[in-house]
Amino acid sequence: MTFPVPRRIVQSWLVVVAAFAVGLAVLDRLPPMIAGTPHGIRVYATVADAERALGARLWLPAYYPDTLAWPPARIDAWPGPPSMVALHVNARSDGRERLILVQSLGSPAGPPDVLLASADTLTSTDVLVRGRPAVVTRVVVPGGEVVHDVHWDQGGRRVTLRYHGPVEELLLIAASMARTQS
């Protein structure tokens, strides 16, 4: 024997389920908002943690100017596709972010704005980084500071560096990365 379910009970149940789903979505977004990271970004404490989670070795520069601190102050990963990781390196003197190193994993792609803020291009120049074609761009970042970016594709990755310093140092950092990779 079956009993008819009153329409009002079904509607009430659907409202409860919908409210529960909305609550879960809000709770999912709460930790990144508290940490100050955009939704979808994973933050790792160390390069080794990021490599384990991503299942890939990260390319790291062999050369750093003395003005930069190591290890990175923050390591962010974007699930993609393709997966990307950004290493944020601060200055030794004032702790401000001075270098952002972004690399896509698996296929060359430019970084999304959540990993590397979009910037207004002033000039762009083709260069070689250890024999590979690259592009150096002078850009104005949000806040008005003029910085330099360099990017190139290599081994199924796009590597992008943004540096708050002389373009000559940026190219040395970039060349040291290419030198350590196949």
Residue pairs with C-beta under 8 A, 6 or more apart in sequence:
28 39
29 39
32 38
32 39
32 40
32 41
33 39
35 43
37 43
37 76
38 114
40 78
40 79
40 114
41 76
41 77
41 78
41 114
41 115
42 53
42 76
42 77
42 79
43 74
43 75
43 76
43 77
44 50
44 53
44 75
44 76
44 77
45 75
46 71
46 75
47 58
47 60
47 71
47 72
47 75
47 87
49 75
50 58
50 75
50 77
50 85
51 57
51 58
53 77
54 77
54 83
54 85
54 105
56 83
56 105
56 106
58 85
58 87
58 103
59 103
59 157
59 159
59 177
59 180
59 181
60 87
60 101
60 177
60 180
61 101
61 173
61 174
61 176
61 177
61 180
62 176
62 177
62 179
62 180
63 172
63 173
63 175
63 176
64 70
64 89
64 173
65 165
65 169
65 172
65 173
66 92
67 91
67 92
67 93
67 98
67 165
68 89
68 90
68 91
68 92
68 98
68 99
69 89
69 90
69 91
69 92
69 95
70 89
72 87
72 88
72 89
73 88
73 89
73 90
73 95
73 97
74 87
74 88
75 85
75 86
75 87
75 88
76 85
76 86
76 88
76 115
77 83
77 84
77 85
77 86
78 84
78 85
78 86
78 111
78 112
78 114
78 115
80 104
80 105
80 106
81 106
81 107
82 104
82 105
82 106
82 107
82 109
83 104
83 105
83 106
84 102
84 103
84 104
84 105
84 109
84 111
84 112
84 115
85 102
85 103
85 105
86 100
86 101
86 102
86 111
86 115
86 116
87 99
87 100
87 101
87 102
88 97
88 99
88 100
89 97
89 98
89 99
89 100
89 101
90 96
90 97
90 98
91 97
91 98
91 164
96 164
97 164
98 163
98 164
98 165
99 161
99 162
99 163
99 164
99 165
99 173
100 116
100 161
100 162
101 159
101 160
101 161
102 111
102 115
102 116
102 159
102 160
102 161
102 162
103 157
103 158
103 159
103 160
104 110
104 111
104 157
104 158
105 156
105 157
106 156
106 157
107 156
108 153
108 156
108 157
108 158
109 158
110 151
110 158
110 160
111 158
111 160
116 160
116 162
117 141
117 142
119 139
119 140
119 141
119 142
119 147
119 149
119 162
120 139
120 140
121 137
121 138
121 139
122 137
122 138
122 139
122 140
122 146
123 137
123 138
124 135
124 136
124 137
124 138
125 135
125 136
125 137
126 133
126 134
126 135
127 133
127 134
127 135
127 136
127 150
127 171
128 134
129 150
129 152
129 171
129 174
129 175
129 177
129 178
130 175
130 178
130 179
131 178
132 152
132 153
132 154
132 178
133 152
134 150
134 151
134 152
134 174
135 150
135 151
135 152
136 148
136 149
136 150
136 167
136 170
136 171
137 148
137 149
137 150
137 151
138 146
138 147
138 148
138 167
139 146
139 147
139 148
139 149
139 162
140 146
141 147
141 162
145 164
147 162
147 163
147 164
148 162
148 163
148 165
148 167
148 170
149 160
149 161
149 162
149 163
150 160
150 161
150 163
150 170
150 171
150 174
151 158
151 159
151 160
151 161
152 158
152 159
152 174
152 178
153 159
154 178
154 181
155 181
155 182
159 174
159 177
161 170
161 173
161 174
163 169
163 170
163 173
